[in-house]
Amino acid sequence: MSYKIAVASLDGKFVNEHFGRAKEFHIVEVSESKYEYLETRKNMPAKQYDNRHDYAISEAIELIADCRFVLVSQIGPGAEKTLTAKGIKPYVIPDFIDDALRQIISSNKEE
């Protein structure tokens, strides 16, 4: 069974973006413990202290709704709670994307 992981990254190499500020998510598909890059999805995050923050978080979650996990460098408790309620498990692993993906895949082999 395959599944998708969304990665919040500024450069496509390192997990270095906060969920609420991510301008794009790199989508990878995992199948049989291997993964491949599928696409980059553009996001429109709210500016800091913007009154549309909650709406922007909802839009970001909808953007990655088909993903099972999201990989970020940081995430706020509200976004984490909403993601979890939508069935998307957030992982905070500020590392090289390849290394972070291997950690997620390894920790979810039994599922």
PLY file of the C-alpha trace (Angstrom):
ply
format ascii 1.0
element vertex 111
property float x
property float y
property float z
element edge 110
property int vertex1
property int vertex2
end_header
0.00 0.00 0.00
1.38 3.41 -0.90
0.92 6.71 0.87
2.03 10.32 0.47
4.13 12.59 2.65
4.13 16.39 2.37
7.45 18.08 3.15
7.70 21.75 4.15
10.97 22.96 2.64
12.40 26.16 1.21
14.97 24.41 -0.98
13.73 20.85 -1.57
16.77 19.42 0.25
16.27 20.20 3.92
13.17 20.22 6.16
13.45 23.89 7.09
9.97 25.40 7.07
7.37 25.99 9.77
3.99 24.51 8.81
2.16 27.84 9.10
4.74 29.69 6.99
5.35 27.07 4.29
5.13 28.57 0.80
5.26 25.12 -0.76
5.04 21.45 0.08
7.10 18.84 -1.73
5.00 15.72 -2.13
6.58 12.26 -2.12
4.94 8.89 -2.49
6.07 5.94 -0.40
5.62 2.42 -1.70
7.30 -0.71 -0.35
9.77 1.30 1.78
10.90 3.32 -1.26
9.88 6.87 -2.04
9.77 9.11 -5.05
9.14 12.81 -5.55
5.78 13.52 -7.20
5.26 17.28 -7.25
5.56 20.62 -5.49
2.36 22.29 -4.34
2.35 26.05 -3.86
0.79 27.41 -0.68
-0.31 30.93 0.30
0.57 31.27 4.00
-0.68 34.21 6.04
1.79 36.89 6.93
2.81 37.01 10.58
-0.05 38.29 12.75
-2.35 38.41 9.72
-6.06 38.17 10.52
-6.46 35.40 7.93
-4.08 33.03 9.80
-6.74 30.43 10.67
-8.06 30.46 7.10
-4.52 30.06 5.71
-3.90 27.08 8.00
-7.14 25.47 6.78
-6.10 26.08 3.16
-2.69 24.48 3.77
-4.33 21.44 5.34
-6.69 21.09 2.38
-3.72 21.37 0.02
-2.14 18.27 1.57
-5.36 16.44 2.49
-4.36 13.39 0.42
-1.15 12.96 2.44
-0.80 10.65 5.42
2.06 12.60 7.02
3.55 16.09 6.93
7.20 16.77 7.67
8.07 20.20 9.12
10.76 22.00 11.07
8.17 23.49 13.48
4.42 23.50 13.98
2.03 25.27 16.33
-0.28 23.31 18.64
-3.45 24.47 16.86
-2.27 23.36 13.43
-0.99 20.09 14.88
-4.37 19.37 16.48
-6.28 20.19 13.29
-3.96 18.07 11.13
-4.31 15.12 13.49
-8.11 15.47 13.46
-7.96 15.31 9.63
-5.90 12.10 9.78
-2.55 13.70 8.86
0.26 12.99 11.31
2.82 15.80 11.64
6.50 15.03 12.20
8.97 17.68 13.37
12.32 16.55 11.95
14.57 19.47 10.90
17.04 17.37 8.91
17.90 16.52 5.32
14.69 15.43 3.58
16.10 12.02 2.62
17.15 11.27 6.20
13.83 12.49 7.65
11.83 10.43 5.14
13.80 7.31 6.06
12.94 7.93 9.74
9.23 8.23 8.99
9.18 5.17 6.74
11.08 3.11 9.28
8.83 4.12 12.17
5.65 3.33 10.19
6.53 -0.03 8.67
4.16 -1.91 10.97
1.14 0.18 9.98
0 1
1 2
2 3
3 4
4 5
5 6
6 7
7 8
8 9
9 10
10 11
11 12
12 13
13 14
14 15
15 16
16 17
17 18
18 19
19 20
20 21
21 22
22 23
23 24
24 25
25 26
26 27
27 28
28 29
29 30
30 31
31 32
32 33
33 34
34 35
35 36
36 37
37 38
38 39
39 40
40 41
41 42
42 43
43 44
44 45
45 46
46 47
47 48
48 49
49 50
50 51
51 52
52 53
53 54
54 55
55 56
56 57
57 58
58 59
59 60
60 61
61 62
62 63
63 64
64 65
65 66
66 67
67 68
68 69
69 70
70 71
71 72
72 73
73 74
74 75
75 76
76 77
77 78
78 79
79 80
80 81
81 82
82 83
83 84
84 85
85 86
86 87
87 88
88 89
89 90
90 91
91 92
92 93
93 94
94 95
95 96
96 97
97 98
98 99
99 100
100 101
101 102
102 103
103 104
104 105
105 106
106 107
107 108
108 109
109 110
